[in-house]
Structures are given as structure tokens and as C-alpha cells.
Amino acid sequence: MTPALLAIAFLLIVTIGYAGVCAVSPFGDCRRCRGMGHALKTDRKGHIKRGKDCRRCHATGKRIRTGRWLYNRWARIYRAGTDTPERSR
């Protein structure tokens, strides 16, 4: 195999794999709070305490994956363009 063909095959496999991950599990852990939904704080004694809720994920600990977000956007635009308005009588 030539290097160009090998690179194309590799990119195709990675793309199909990522599409499969987005279809099976559309939500991933939040990058800011690492899936906990809140920050960790320490008090003056050094004990770990629960901090404020994560503003990025609204304390759910989950985020929508980029591929799933793009698919949802495409599907919404497609539905809006192909829907026919009902005829009024």
C-alpha cells in the first residue's frame, strides 16, 4: 500500500469509529469538572470539600460530544428545510 492510501484508510477508520462512539454514547464527561458536576475545594485544615456547581455543564457532569452536536444541528436544519406546511382549508 502506498502511504497516501494508508493514510486515507486510517482516517476513514478513525472517522467511522468516532461516529460509532457518538451514536452509542452521545454524552461524555465534562472537561472542566471531569464528570463530577462540581469543583473540589479544601478547607483550612486541608480536608477536601465540595465546591461550587460547574457552570459549564450545569452540575450534570456530562457534555454533548462534538460529533453528536454536529449531527443534531444537521438533522434540525434538514427537517426545517424538508417539512411541508399543512394546507389550510
N, C-alpha and C positions, 0 to 999 in steps of 0.2 A: 504494500500500500504506500502511496505517496504521502508525504507529511501533510499536504493540504487536505487530502481525502480523510486522513486520520483525524485531523483537527475538526473537520466538519462532522464526522461521525461522533466524536467526543462531545461536541457542543449539542448535537441532536439528542444524545442520550441524557445529558445533563438537563436540557430543557424539558424533555418528556418526564424525567424523574421529578423535577420541581413542579410540573403541572400535576403530577400524580399526588405529590405531598399536599399541594393546595386543595385538591379535590377531596382527599381523605381527611385532612386536618386543616381547615381554613384559618384557624386561630393559633397563634404562637405566643410564647411568653413575652411580656412587656420588656423592652430593653432597658428602661430606666430603673424599674424596681425589681427586675429579674423574676417576674412572675409572682411576687409576694403581695402586691397591691398596696404596699406601704414602704416607707423608709425605716431603717433601723437607727436608733439613737442610743447613746449611753448616758447614764446619769453621772453625777459627780463621783460616785463610788466605783464606776466602771461597769455597772450592770447594764445589760442590753435591754432596751425598752422599745416598744412600738412607737414609730414616728408618725408623721402626717401621712394622710392618704396620698397616693400617687395621682398627680393631676393629669398625667398623660393617658393613663388607662382608666381613670375614674374608679380606682381601688378594685378593679376586677382582676388585675394581674394578666390580662390577655390583650392581644392586639391582633388585628386582621393582617394576614400576610399580604405582601405587595402583589403577588400574582393573583390572589383571590380578589383583592381590591380592584385590580385592572379588569378582571373578568366581570365583576359586578357592574363596573362602570360601563363596559362594552354592552352587557346584556340590557342595562337600563336604557342606553341610547338606542339600541336595536329595537327594543319593544316600543319606545316612543315614536320611532320612525315608521314602524310597520303596522301599528294599531290603526284601524279604520274607525272613524267616529260613527256612532249609531245613527241611522237615518231617523229623523223625526217625522211623524205622520201628521 
